[in-house]
Amino acid sequence: MDFEFDCWSCEATNTVYGEPLGFFSVHSYRLPYDWTCYWCDAINITPDDD
Ligand SMILES: [Zn+2]
């Protein structure tokens, strides 16, 4: 599943892929700890929704 996050630096929306953790746990996805903005190469830390 794809998640959308806004870059802290340039506020562009980036799409980050989350890998499903289990076949039946449709609400659990493993997102990368950080990701690089597609537009400005800034390192972003994935927000923790828990
Ligand atoms: Zn950016």
PDB file of the backbone (N, CA, C, O) and the ligand in Angstrom, with CONECT records:
HET     ZN  A 101       1
ATOM      1  N   MET A   1       0.840  -1.181   0.000  1.00  0.00           N
ATOM      2  CA  MET A   1       0.000   0.000   0.000  1.00  0.00           C
ATOM      3  C   MET A   1       0.886   1.246   0.000  1.00  0.00           C
ATOM      4  O   MET A   1       1.934   1.272   0.645  1.00  0.00           O
ATOM      5  N   ASP A   2       0.470   2.241  -0.704  1.00  0.00           N
ATOM      6  CA  ASP A   2       1.234   3.477  -0.774  1.00  0.00           C
ATOM      7  C   ASP A   2       0.697   4.497   0.233  1.00  0.00           C
ATOM      8  O   ASP A   2      -0.512   4.660   0.401  1.00  0.00           O
ATOM      9  N   PHE A   3       1.633   5.174   0.891  1.00  0.00           N
ATOM     10  CA  PHE A   3       1.273   6.234   1.830  1.00  0.00           C
ATOM     11  C   PHE A   3       1.844   7.548   1.313  1.00  0.00           C
ATOM     12  O   PHE A   3       2.885   7.579   0.657  1.00  0.00           O
ATOM     13  N   GLU A   4       1.149   8.616   1.618  1.00  0.00           N
ATOM     14  CA  GLU A   4       1.622   9.913   1.180  1.00  0.00           C
ATOM     15  C   GLU A   4       2.090  10.739   2.372  1.00  0.00           C
ATOM     16  O   GLU A   4       1.379  10.881   3.367  1.00  0.00           O
ATOM     17  N   PHE A   5       3.309  11.283   2.252  1.00  0.00           N
ATOM     18  CA  PHE A   5       3.856  12.145   3.295  1.00  0.00           C
ATOM     19  C   PHE A   5       4.358  13.426   2.660  1.00  0.00           C
ATOM     20  O   PHE A   5       4.804  13.445   1.513  1.00  0.00           O
ATOM     21  N   ASP A   6       4.273  14.493   3.432  1.00  0.00           N
ATOM     22  CA  ASP A   6       4.782  15.768   2.949  1.00  0.00           C
ATOM     23  C   ASP A   6       6.224  15.956   3.403  1.00  0.00           C
ATOM     24  O   ASP A   6       6.552  15.727   4.568  1.00  0.00           O
ATOM     25  N   CYS A   7       7.067  16.367   2.494  1.00  0.00           N
ATOM     26  CA  CYS A   7       8.465  16.632   2.813  1.00  0.00           C
ATOM     27  C   CYS A   7       8.558  17.815   3.775  1.00  0.00           C
ATOM     28  O   CYS A   7       7.880  18.829   3.613  1.00  0.00           O
ATOM     29  N   TRP A   8       9.443  17.648   4.807  1.00  0.00           N
ATOM     30  CA  TRP A   8       9.607  18.748   5.763  1.00  0.00           C
ATOM     31  C   TRP A   8      10.284  19.944   5.119  1.00  0.00           C
ATOM     32  O   TRP A   8      10.119  21.074   5.578  1.00  0.00           O
ATOM     33  N   SER A   9      11.035  19.708   4.073  1.00  0.00           N
ATOM     34  CA  SER A   9      11.866  20.761   3.500  1.00  0.00           C
ATOM     35  C   SER A   9      11.136  21.563   2.426  1.00  0.00           C
ATOM     36  O   SER A   9      11.115  22.793   2.462  1.00  0.00           O
ATOM     37  N   CYS A  10      10.541  20.854   1.477  1.00  0.00           N
ATOM     38  CA  CYS A  10       9.927  21.566   0.357  1.00  0.00           C
ATOM     39  C   CYS A  10       8.414  21.381   0.310  1.00  0.00           C
ATOM     40  O   CYS A  10       7.740  21.936  -0.557  1.00  0.00           O
ATOM     41  N   GLU A  11       7.878  20.584   1.266  1.00  0.00           N
ATOM     42  CA  GLU A  11       6.435  20.373   1.407  1.00  0.00           C
ATOM     43  C   GLU A  11       5.804  19.674   0.211  1.00  0.00           C
ATOM     44  O   GLU A  11       4.584  19.696   0.049  1.00  0.00           O
ATOM     45  N   ALA A  12       6.619  19.065  -0.612  1.00  0.00           N
ATOM     46  CA  ALA A  12       6.077  18.272  -1.704  1.00  0.00           C
ATOM     47  C   ALA A  12       5.557  16.945  -1.151  1.00  0.00           C
ATOM     48  O   ALA A  12       6.101  16.406  -0.187  1.00  0.00           O
ATOM     49  N   THR A  13       4.516  16.439  -1.764  1.00  0.00           N
ATOM     50  CA  THR A  13       3.963  15.164  -1.341  1.00  0.00           C
ATOM     51  C   THR A  13       4.719  14.020  -2.008  1.00  0.00           C
ATOM     52  O   THR A  13       4.837  13.958  -3.232  1.00  0.00           O
ATOM     53  N   ASN A  14       5.227  13.120  -1.174  1.00  0.00           N
ATOM     54  CA  ASN A  14       5.943  11.951  -1.664  1.00  0.00           C
ATOM     55  C   ASN A  14       5.125  10.701  -1.364  1.00  0.00           C
ATOM     56  O   ASN A  14       4.433  10.634  -0.348  1.00  0.00           O
ATOM     57  N   THR A  15       5.206   9.740  -2.223  1.00  0.00           N
ATOM     58  CA  THR A  15       4.544   8.468  -2.016  1.00  0.00           C
ATOM     59  C   THR A  15       5.556   7.453  -1.499  1.00  0.00           C
ATOM     60  O   THR A  15       6.581   7.203  -2.134  1.00  0.00           O
ATOM     61  N   VAL A  16       5.254   6.868  -0.331  1.00  0.00           N
ATOM     62  CA  VAL A  16       6.140   5.888   0.290  1.00  0.00           C
ATOM     63  C   VAL A  16       5.401   4.558   0.357  1.00  0.00           C
ATOM     64  O   VAL A  16       4.251   4.494   0.791  1.00  0.00           O
ATOM     65  N   TYR A  17       6.079   3.493  -0.082  1.00  0.00           N
ATOM     66  CA  TYR A  17       5.441   2.190  -0.104  1.00  0.00           C
ATOM     67  C   TYR A  17       5.563   1.505   1.257  1.00  0.00           C
ATOM     68  O   TYR A  17       6.650   1.442   1.831  1.00  0.00           O
ATOM     69  N   GLY A  18       4.442   0.995   1.767  1.00  0.00           N
ATOM     70  CA  GLY A  18       4.436   0.218   3.006  1.00  0.00           C
ATOM     71  C   GLY A  18       4.133  -1.229   2.695  1.00  0.00           C
ATOM     72  O   GLY A  18       3.157  -1.552   2.017  1.00  0.00           O
ATOM     73  N   GLU A  19       4.992  -2.096   3.207  1.00  0.00           N
ATOM     74  CA  GLU A  19       4.827  -3.526   2.960  1.00  0.00           C
ATOM     75  C   GLU A  19       3.858  -4.123   3.966  1.00  0.00           C
ATOM     76  O   GLU A  19       4.046  -3.936   5.168  1.00  0.00           O
ATOM     77  N   PRO A  20       2.833  -4.832   3.523  1.00  0.00           N
ATOM     78  CA  PRO A  20       1.889  -5.450   4.467  1.00  0.00           C
ATOM     79  C   PRO A  20       2.604  -6.424   5.392  1.00  0.00           C
ATOM     80  O   PRO A  20       3.434  -7.217   4.948  1.00  0.00           O
ATOM     81  N   LEU A  21       2.274  -6.359   6.695  1.00  0.00           N
ATOM     82  CA  LEU A  21       2.957  -7.208   7.673  1.00  0.00           C
ATOM     83  C   LEU A  21       2.351  -8.599   7.726  1.00  0.00           C
ATOM     84  O   LEU A  21       3.062  -9.570   7.986  1.00  0.00           O
ATOM     85  N   GLY A  22       1.070  -8.713   7.487  1.00  0.00           N
ATOM     86  CA  GLY A  22       0.434 -10.023   7.574  1.00  0.00           C
ATOM     87  C   GLY A  22      -0.728 -10.107   6.620  1.00  0.00           C
ATOM     88  O   GLY A  22      -1.286  -9.097   6.191  1.00  0.00           O
ATOM     89  N   PHE A  23      -1.077 -11.324   6.299  1.00  0.00           N
ATOM     90  CA  PHE A  23      -2.119 -11.520   5.310  1.00  0.00           C
ATOM     91  C   PHE A  23      -3.463 -10.983   5.787  1.00  0.00           C
ATOM     92  O   PHE A  23      -4.251 -10.470   4.993  1.00  0.00           O
ATOM     93  N   PHE A  24      -3.722 -11.104   7.102  1.00  0.00           N
ATOM     94  CA  PHE A  24      -5.026 -10.713   7.624  1.00  0.00           C
ATOM     95  C   PHE A  24      -5.000  -9.373   8.342  1.00  0.00           C
ATOM     96  O   PHE A  24      -6.048  -8.810   8.657  1.00  0.00           O
ATOM     97  N   SER A  25      -3.814  -8.870   8.598  1.00  0.00           N
ATOM     98  CA  SER A  25      -3.730  -7.596   9.308  1.00  0.00           C
ATOM     99  C   SER A  25      -3.651  -6.470   8.284  1.00  0.00           C
ATOM    100  O   SER A  25      -2.580  -5.933   7.997  1.00  0.00           O
ATOM    101  N   VAL A  26      -4.786  -6.139   7.758  1.00  0.00           N
ATOM    102  CA  VAL A  26      -4.829  -5.182   6.658  1.00  0.00           C
ATOM    103  C   VAL A  26      -4.482  -3.774   7.105  1.00  0.00           C
ATOM    104  O   VAL A  26      -4.246  -2.894   6.277  1.00  0.00           O
ATOM    105  N   HIS A  27      -4.450  -3.558   8.427  1.00  0.00           N
ATOM    106  CA  HIS A  27      -4.156  -2.213   8.906  1.00  0.00           C
ATOM    107  C   HIS A  27      -2.702  -2.049   9.336  1.00  0.00           C
ATOM    108  O   HIS A  27      -2.303  -0.979   9.794  1.00  0.00           O
ATOM    109  N   SER A  28      -1.915  -3.106   9.187  1.00  0.00           N
ATOM    110  CA  SER A  28      -0.521  -3.040   9.614  1.00  0.00           C
ATOM    111  C   SER A  28       0.399  -3.067   8.408  1.00  0.00           C
ATOM    112  O   SER A  28       0.369  -3.990   7.594  1.00  0.00           O
ATOM    113  N   TYR A  29       1.205  -2.045   8.317  1.00  0.00           N
ATOM    114  CA  TYR A  29       2.169  -1.968   7.225  1.00  0.00           C
ATOM    115  C   TYR A  29       3.525  -1.568   7.784  1.00  0.00           C
ATOM    116  O   TYR A  29       3.624  -0.779   8.723  1.00  0.00           O
ATOM    117  N   ARG A  30       4.557  -2.127   7.187  1.00  0.00           N
ATOM    118  CA  ARG A  30       5.896  -1.760   7.617  1.00  0.00           C
ATOM    119  C   ARG A  30       6.430  -0.697   6.680  1.00  0.00           C
ATOM    120  O   ARG A  30       6.726  -0.958   5.514  1.00  0.00           O
ATOM    121  N   LEU A  31       6.545   0.493   7.211  1.00  0.00           N
ATOM    122  CA  LEU A  31       7.071   1.597   6.413  1.00  0.00           C
ATOM    123  C   LEU A  31       8.561   1.754   6.675  1.00  0.00           C
ATOM    124  O   LEU A  31       9.035   1.422   7.762  1.00  0.00           O
ATOM    125  N   PRO A  32       9.296   2.246   5.710  1.00  0.00           N
ATOM    126  CA  PRO A  32      10.718   2.490   5.948  1.00  0.00           C
ATOM    127  C   PRO A  32      10.898   3.537   7.032  1.00  0.00           C
ATOM    128  O   PRO A  32      10.060   4.423   7.198  1.00  0.00           O
ATOM    129  N   TYR A  33      12.012   3.427   7.781  1.00  0.00           N
ATOM    130  CA  TYR A  33      12.276   4.376   8.855  1.00  0.00           C
ATOM    131  C   TYR A  33      12.425   5.787   8.304  1.00  0.00           C
ATOM    132  O   TYR A  33      11.949   6.754   8.897  1.00  0.00           O
ATOM    133  N   ASP A  34      13.086   5.885   7.173  1.00  0.00           N
ATOM    134  CA  ASP A  34      13.218   7.196   6.558  1.00  0.00           C
ATOM    135  C   ASP A  34      13.137   7.054   5.034  1.00  0.00           C
ATOM    136  O   ASP A  34      13.213   5.954   4.487  1.00  0.00           O
ATOM    137  N   TRP A  35      12.986   8.160   4.393  1.00  0.00           N
ATOM    138  CA  TRP A  35      12.877   8.149   2.944  1.00  0.00           C
ATOM    139  C   TRP A  35      13.414   9.469   2.414  1.00  0.00           C
ATOM    140  O   TRP A  35      13.437  10.483   3.112  1.00  0.00           O
ATOM    141  N   THR A  36      13.835   9.428   1.184  1.00  0.00           N
ATOM    142  CA  THR A  36      14.430  10.608   0.571  1.00  0.00           C
ATOM    143  C   THR A  36      13.406  11.288  -0.325  1.00  0.00           C
ATOM    144  O   THR A  36      12.756  10.648  -1.152  1.00  0.00           O
ATOM    145  N   CYS A  37      13.277  12.583  -0.145  1.00  0.00           N
ATOM    146  CA  CYS A  37      12.330  13.335  -0.953  1.00  0.00           C
ATOM    147  C   CYS A  37      12.685  13.223  -2.434  1.00  0.00           C
ATOM    148  O   CYS A  37      13.838  13.386  -2.833  1.00  0.00           O
ATOM    149  N   TYR A  38      11.690  12.947  -3.209  1.00  0.00           N
ATOM    150  CA  TYR A  38      11.892  12.794  -4.640  1.00  0.00           C
ATOM    151  C   TYR A  38      12.274  14.114  -5.305  1.00  0.00           C
ATOM    152  O   TYR A  38      12.927  14.137  -6.348  1.00  0.00           O
ATOM    153  N   TRP A  39      11.854  15.202  -4.681  1.00  0.00           N
ATOM    154  CA  TRP A  39      12.004  16.504  -5.322  1.00  0.00           C
ATOM    155  C   TRP A  39      13.271  17.234  -4.890  1.00  0.00           C
ATOM    156  O   TRP A  39      13.932  17.851  -5.726  1.00  0.00           O
ATOM    157  N   CYS A  40      13.631  17.180  -3.594  1.00  0.00           N
ATOM    158  CA  CYS A  40      14.752  17.989  -3.118  1.00  0.00           C
ATOM    159  C   CYS A  40      15.830  17.160  -2.440  1.00  0.00           C
ATOM    160  O   CYS A  40      16.811  17.726  -1.958  1.00  0.00           O
ATOM    161  N   ASP A  41      15.685  15.832  -2.384  1.00  0.00           N
ATOM    162  CA  ASP A  41      16.689  14.933  -1.801  1.00  0.00           C
ATOM    163  C   ASP A  41      16.853  15.101  -0.293  1.00  0.00           C
ATOM    164  O   ASP A  41      17.839  14.628   0.272  1.00  0.00           O
ATOM    165  N   ALA A  42      15.912  15.762   0.363  1.00  0.00           N
ATOM    166  CA  ALA A  42      15.979  15.859   1.823  1.00  0.00           C
ATOM    167  C   ALA A  42      15.596  14.512   2.432  1.00  0.00           C
ATOM    168  O   ALA A  42      14.730  13.801   1.922  1.00  0.00           O
ATOM    169  N   ILE A  43      16.281  14.176   3.559  1.00  0.00           N
ATOM    170  CA  ILE A  43      15.941  12.958   4.276  1.00  0.00           C
ATOM    171  C   ILE A  43      14.766  13.233   5.205  1.00  0.00           C
ATOM    172  O   ILE A  43      14.814  14.146   6.030  1.00  0.00           O
ATOM    173  N   ASN A  44      13.714  12.438   5.064  1.00  0.00           N
ATOM    174  CA  ASN A  44      12.549  12.580   5.912  1.00  0.00           C
ATOM    175  C   ASN A  44      12.400  11.334   6.796  1.00  0.00           C
ATOM    176  O   ASN A  44      12.614  10.210   6.342  1.00  0.00           O
ATOM    177  N   ILE A  45      12.034  11.552   8.054  1.00  0.00           N
ATOM    178  CA  ILE A  45      11.750  10.439   8.954  1.00  0.00           C
ATOM    179  C   ILE A  45      10.255  10.138   8.883  1.00  0.00           C
ATOM    180  O   ILE A  45       9.425  11.041   8.985  1.00  0.00           O
ATOM    181  N   THR A  46       9.926   8.877   8.710  1.00  0.00           N
ATOM    182  CA  THR A  46       8.520   8.502   8.609  1.00  0.00           C
ATOM    183  C   THR A  46       7.798   8.811   9.918  1.00  0.00           C
ATOM    184  O   THR A  46       8.232   8.369  10.982  1.00  0.00           O
ATOM    185  N   PRO A  47       6.707   9.561   9.851  1.00  0.00           N
ATOM    186  CA  PRO A  47       5.923   9.834  11.068  1.00  0.00           C
ATOM    187  C   PRO A  47       5.374   8.536  11.670  1.00  0.00           C
ATOM    188  O   PRO A  47       4.979   7.623  10.945  1.00  0.00           O
ATOM    189  N   ASP A  48       5.354   8.470  12.997  1.00  0.00           N
ATOM    190  CA  ASP A  48       4.835   7.290  13.675  1.00  0.00           C
ATOM    191  C   ASP A  48       3.395   7.570  14.111  1.00  0.00           C
ATOM    192  O   ASP A  48       3.142   8.422  14.964  1.00  0.00           O
ATOM    193  N   ASP A  49       2.467   6.840  13.512  1.00  0.00           N
ATOM    194  CA  ASP A  49       1.054   7.086  13.787  1.00  0.00           C
ATOM    195  C   ASP A  49       0.546   6.379  15.034  1.00  0.00           C
ATOM    196  O   ASP A  49      -0.583   6.623  15.460  1.00  0.00           O
ATOM    197  N   ASP A  50       1.367   5.494  15.639  1.00  0.00           N
ATOM    198  CA  ASP A  50       0.876   4.690  16.742  1.00  0.00           C
ATOM    199  C   ASP A  50       0.651   5.499  17.987  1.00  0.00           C
ATOM    200  O   ASP A  50       0.235   4.955  19.010  1.00  0.00           O
TER     201      ASP A  50
HETATM  202 ZN    ZN A 101      11.494  17.836  -0.427  1.00  0.00          ZN2+
END
